[in-house]
Amino acid sequence: MLAGGTAAAQEGQTFTYREMGMAVLQALDKVTARISTLAMPLERTVRFGTLEVTVWACRKRPPEEPPESAVFLTIVERKRGVPPARLFQGWMFASSPAMSALEHPVYDIWALDCRDAPHE
């Protein structure tokens, strides 16, 4: 279970999260101004430019609690002739994109939501 944010943690509140099967991320290429929505099942890697994004967990609060989605992910940059570099690994929160953002000169990636995975 994740803590419910700074203000809630100070008040001693905790919130429940439901594990979801798919994360929805927003990605921005700052050079081309292209914005993409990435709907990603857990444990699959999606490429965006030179970045490879893998979502490991996606948790969402139930509707009766304050809205929040939290995504645990890894972002690796792969450039030709250069060893892969892990740029980010950790939780991103939809309600606070600046709290744990990817800092990159060309790309921005932030969490939007968690959803149930579609049936295959």
Secondary structure, 3 states (H helix, E strand, C coil): CCECCHHHHHCCCECCCEECCEEEEEEEECCCCEEEEEEEECCCEEEECCEEEEEEEEEECCCCCCCCEEEEEEEEECCCCCCCEEEEEEEEECCCCCCCCCCCCCEEEEEEEEECCCCC
